[in-house]
Structure formats: structure tokens, C-alpha cells
């Protein structure tokens, strides 16, 4: 299938699913492709795109700390309350799962379209909230592992 058609389909799915990131990403890649800039930008995006995106996400997360909007009491509660300790454990687990999801995106790029479709269906029909591809890939790796545990790996494609 022509890559342009896939990008157009992703733009439409992003619009349908109210996922501005998917729609905008598809549009940007399509414009880069149609203007011939893809030969310069696509290789850079393949090498640095995820790290650059994660850098901006981390900057967003750290801005309240940089502004001094957190108190010593809040930081202390993180390590002394059950809720805080659970949040730390959840962060540890989430980052580990995201690492596995990132690996899946890099080694099995054919799963991206299915994850995007699932996210759009979840948003449109199940009142879901848009999420990023790394988180979607993390959940996919968990489901694939569960499939292996229950013996679906024998069926191939896992």
C-alpha cells in the first residue's frame, strides 16, 4: 500500500477519533513527503524522533518543579504515604512497560496501525482518552505476553 494512502487514512482516523496528535502527525508527514523534504527529515525522525518527543514530555513534567510549585511536604508525602509510595511504584512499572513498548515500536512497526485503530475505536465508541503510541505499545506488549502465557504463541504471529 502506498505510504501516502496510509498517512491520509491516519489523518482521517485522527480526526474521527478526536486525536489531534495522530491527525497532525499524519498531516506533517504527508506535507514533508509531498514537498520532497522527506528524504532529509524522515531519516532524522527515525533516528531522533522518539527521543526528542520524550525530551519534550519530560520537560513538561518537570516544569512545576523548576517553577518551585512543589513543597517539601509534598515531596515528603511522596515517600511516606501509602498513596505516594504506590505512585512511585506505578511510575517504576510504567517506565519499565514503556521501555518494552518502545522496543516493540522499533522492532515491530507493523503494529502501529493496529494500535492507532484501537485507540480511535476506544475514543469514539468507549469514551476513551487519547494516549501516546509508547503507552499503547506498552499495553500491547503486556497483552502479547499474556497471550504467550495462555498458549496463544503456538498459533504464530506473537
Buried (B, 14 or more C-beta within 10 A) or exposed (E): EEEEEBBBBBBBBBBBBBBEEBBEBBBBBBEBBEEEEBEEBBEEBEEEEBEEBBEEEEEEEEEEEEEEEEEEEEEEBBEEEEEBEEEEEEEEEEEEBBEBBBEBBEEEEEBBBEBBBBBBBBBBEEEBEBBBBBBBBBBBBEEBEEBEEEEBEEEEEE
